[in-house]
Amino acid sequence: MNQVELIRALPKAELHVHIEGTFEPELMFKIAQRNHIQIPYQSIEEIKQAYNFHNLQSFLDIYYAGANVLVHEQDFYDLAWAYFEKCAEDKVVHTEMFFDPQTHTERGVEFATVLNGLKRACLDAKDQLGISSQLIMCFLRHLSEEDAFKTLEQALAFKDDIIAVGLDSSEVGHPPSKFERVFAKAREAGFLIVAHAGEEGPPEYVWEALDLLKVNRVDHGVRSDEDPDLLQRLIDEKMPLTVCPLSNLKLCVVDDMAEHNIHRLLKQGVHVTINSDDPSYFGGYMNDNFLAVHHALNLSNDELKQLAINSFEASFIEQAEKQKWIAAIQQL
């Protein structure tokens, strides 16, 4: 089996995907019309043009314009279901999805509306597609600590439906330490912890995520190799990094995929995984990311398998389930 065939055949777990970032132009336009909501685009083609953003802020502008059309439980269901169909195409058999309640509650959408729509899609995906999933609630780091505490309070009523809490949005100027007290309270409540660090932000933010937030895994983390001591710690602790290659390229974390450090990190023993981040905006879902890395860095079959194995080892599913999928990968 060649590498392209192997990529298509590999069972995968996706650990870093923002459900709001899977919003395809066609669905955005359809839901906007259904809900009679004005968006600053006259056609699907115009939305597609807007997706050709040139920096993080222009991405966030279209991202939040899209989120504005999500109002009803069915909207969140449709959004998640469309993503699950992509998972089925790419042999993603387990996914741990981020959602940003603050993006919606500040528009007057109830927390329960968001959660219930996503949860219903998760249940149907398990039943109809055989895909397991878990939900990770993220705090928007550009908002205040007070706002994050309020969101955590809302989440407690849905504790059984949320596996972990995370931290996303604009990294620079909003270090993990800003939310140390919020995450301490989340841990006390029994949530697992993840956080975006070391993408735009410096290695110091990864140290803070580890030492202050006490994360179970680091989202992105690609700038960790700027600090040899940090890199060694990640290797020693087998701390997972949820790397998003096409996102890194689109947001100019790297200028060329051939310069990406994921292959080097893998060879050094860092527990890296491949993920799609905001796939409708960043140029591709899981297999697109695997293929982009392989074509640029010429990964071997064993390395591709290791990346898939890492995704299950780093996931929050039961050990027996992890072993089942790892065994399936090893047989390919």
C-alpha positions, 0 to 999 in steps of 0.5 A, a space after each residue: 500500500 502506498 502512502 496516499 492509500 494508507 492515509 485514506 485507510 488509516 482510522 484517525 482521531 481528531 483532537 483539534 477542530 472548532 465546530 464553528 470553523 467547519 462552516 462551509 459557504 453553502 451551509 452558511 448561505 442556506 441557514 442565513 436564508 432559513 433564519 432570514 439573517 442578513 450577511 454581508 455576502 450576496 451569494 455562495 461565491 461571495 462567501 467563498 471569496 471572503 474565505 480567501 482571507 489574508 491574516 488572522 483578523 480577516 479570518 476572524 471577521 468572516 468566522 464571526 459573520 458566519 457564527 451570527 447565522 447560528 440561532 436555533 438548535 437545528 442550526 448547530 445540529 446541521 453544522 455538526 452533522 455536516 462535519 461528521 459526514 466529512 469525518 466519515 469520508 476521511 475515516 475519522 472514527 473519533 473526534 473531540 470537538 471544540 465549541 465556543 459558547 461565548 460566540 453565541 451567548 453574547 448574541 442572546 443564544 442560550 447555552 442549552 441551544 448550542 449544547 443540545 444541537 451539537 449533542 444530538 448530532 453526536 448521538 446520531 453520528 454514533 448511531 448512523 455513522 459509527 463515529 464516537 465524539 466528545 465535546 470540549 468547551 472553549 473560553 475566548 481568551 480575548 474576553 475577560 476572566 469574569 466572562 469565562 467564569 460566567 461561561 464555566 458556571 453555565 457549563 456546570 449544568 451540562 457537565 456530563 456532556 462536556 469532557 474538557 474545557 479549553 482556551 482559544 481565539 487570539 493568542 498574542 497578548 492573552 497568556 494562559 495565566 490570565 485564566 489560571 483561576 478559571 481553569 483551577 475551578 474547572 479542574 475542581 469541577 472534574 473537567 479535563 483541561 486543554 489550551 491553545 499555546 505556542 502557535 502565535 504566542 511564544 514558548 512561554 505560553 506553553 510553559 504557562 499552559 503546563 504549569 498554571 493551567 495543568 493541561 492534559 494536552 497542548 493545542 498547537 504548540 509548534 513553537 515549543 522547539 524554540 526552547 530546548 528545555 521545553 521540548 525535552 519536557 514535552 518528550 519526557 511527559 509524553 505531552 500531546 501536541 494537537 498540530 494543525 498543518 494547513 492552519 499553520 500554513 494559512 495563518 503564516 506560522 510557517 511560510 511553506 509546508 516543507 518548513 513545517 517542524 512536525 516531522 522533526 518533532 515526530 522523529 525527536 519523540 514529541 507526541 504530535 498529532 495531525 488535525 484540521 483546526 478550522 477546515 472550511 477556512 484553512 483548506 482542508 479536513 483531516 486527510 487533506 492535512 495528512 496528504 499536505 504533510 506527506 507530500 511536503 515532508 515525505 513521511 514513511 508508512 511507519 511515520 504516518 501510522 505513528 501519527 494516527 496511533 498518537 491521535 488515539 493515545 492522546 484522546 480522552 476515550 477509554 483505554 480498551 477503545 484506544 487499543 482497539 483502534 491502535 491494533 487496527 492501525 498496526 495491521 495495515 
